[in-house]
Amino acid sequence: MTTPFKKIVKSKIKAKKELSEKEKEREKIKFEIAEELGLIDKVRKYGWSGLTAEETGRIGGIMTKLNKDAGRKWNE
C-alpha cells in the first residue's frame, strides 16, 4: 500500500524538506483556491488547521473538480 500523496506533501512541509514539482503544483492550486474563496488571510494567520471543516471541504471539492477536469491524478 502506498502513502497518499497529500500525506507525503504534509510531512515534507512539516519537516521543511524540498517539494517535488508535482507537490509544488498541488500546493499552488490549493493556495489559489483559498485566495479565490477569500480564505487566504485566514490561512496565512492561522495555517490550514485554522480553517473550519466546511472551508477545508470546499477547497478539497474544488481541487477534486479541477483535477478531474484537467485529467490530473496525484496518487499514481
PAMARKOL-646259 format. One line per field, with one value per residue (C-alpha): residue number from 0; x, y, z; residue in three letters. Coordinates in Angstrom, 2 decimals. Each point is the difference from the previous one (the first is absolute). Last residue first. Example, Ala and Ser with C-alpha at 12.3 -4.5 7.8 and 13.67 -1.06 7.14 Angstrom:
nr	(1, 0)
xx	(13.67, -1.37)
yy	(-1.06, -3.44)
zz	(7.14, 0.66)
rest	(SER, ALA)
% end
This chain:
nr	(75, 74, 73, 72, 71, 70, 69, 68, 67, 66, 65, 64, 63, 62, 61, 60, 59, 58, 57, 56, 55, 54, 53, 52, 51, 50, 49, 48, 47, 46, 45, 44, 43, 42, 41, 40, 39, 38, 37, 36, 35, 34, 33, 32, 31, 30, 29, 28, 27, 26, 25, 24, 23, 22, 21, 20, 19, 18, 17, 16, 15, 14, 13, 12, 11, 10, 9, 8, 7, 6, 5, 4, 3, 2, 1, 0)
xx	(-0.16, -1.51, -0.18, -2.22, -0.49, -2.47, -0.51, -3.75, 0.61, 2.67, -2.24, -2.93, 2.16, 1.59, -3.47, -1.14, 3.14, -0.31, -3.69, 0.75, 2.65, -2.48, -2.71, 2.41, 0.98, 3.34, 2.63, 1.71, 1.11, 2.09, -1.26, 1.03, 0.98, -2.97, -2.40, 1.37, -0.33, -3.66, -1.70, -1.32, 2.19, 3.02, -0.64, -0.32, 3.33, 1.68, -1.18, 1.09, 3.47, 0.22, -0.82, 2.52, 2.71, -0.65, 0.30, 3.21, 1.47, -0.01, 3.19, -0.07, -1.14, -0.90, -3.60, -0.10, 1.38, -2.53, -2.92, 1.16, 0.32, -3.41, -1.53, 1.40, -1.58, 2.58, 0.19, -1.35)
yy	(7.45, 1.78, 3.58, -0.67, 2.89, -0.25, 3.77, -0.27, -2.58, 2.19, 3.05, -1.91, -1.55, 3.36, 1.58, -2.71, 0.24, 3.77, -0.29, -2.75, 2.10, 2.85, -2.31, -1.71, 3.40, 1.55, 0.68, -3.33, 1.39, 2.67, 2.56, 3.39, -1.01, -2.37, 2.65, 2.56, -2.51, -0.81, 2.30, -2.90, 0.96, 0.22, -3.44, -1.33, 1.54, -1.38, -3.55, 0.29, 1.12, -2.88, -2.54, 1.54, -0.06, -3.71, -0.73, 2.04, -1.93, 1.58, 0.83, -0.98, 2.29, -3.02, 1.23, 0.77, -3.45, -1.69, 1.87, -0.80, -3.72, -0.01, 1.74, -2.66, -2.92, -2.51, -3.13, -3.41)
zz	(-9.34, 2.97, -1.34, -2.99, -2.41, -2.90, -0.10, 0.65, 2.75, 1.59, -0.09, 1.53, 2.72, 0.83, 0.24, 2.38, 2.10, 0.35, 0.90, 2.49, 1.71, 0.38, 1.36, 2.38, 1.37, -0.84, 2.65, -0.72, -3.36, 1.71, 2.50, -1.45, -3.54, -0.32, 1.33, -2.43, -2.87, 0.72, -2.49, -2.09, -2.96, 2.32, 1.45, -3.56, -1.00, 3.15, -0.78, -3.63, 1.06, 2.51, -2.70, -2.43, 2.67, 0.57, -3.72, -0.21, 2.94, 3.46, 1.90, 3.67, 2.83, 2.20, 0.28, -3.73, -0.82, 2.31, -1.59, -3.53, 0.80, 1.68, -3.05, -2.34, 1.83, 1.27, -2.10, 0.92)
rest	(GLU, ASN, TRP, LYS, ARG, GLY, ALA, ASP, LYS, ASN, LEU, LYS, THR, MET, ILE, GLY, GLY, ILE, ARG, GLY, THR, GLU, GLU, ALA, THR, LEU, GLY, SER, TRP, GLY, TYR, LYS, ARG, VAL, LYS, ASP, ILE, LEU, GLY, LEU, GLU, GLU, ALA, ILE, GLU, PHE, LYS, ILE, LYS, GLU, ARG, GLU, LYS, GLU, LYS, GLU, SER, LEU, GLU, LYS, LYS, ALA, LYS, ILE, LYS, SER, LYS, VAL, ILE, LYS, LYS, PHE, PRO, THR, THR, MET)
% end
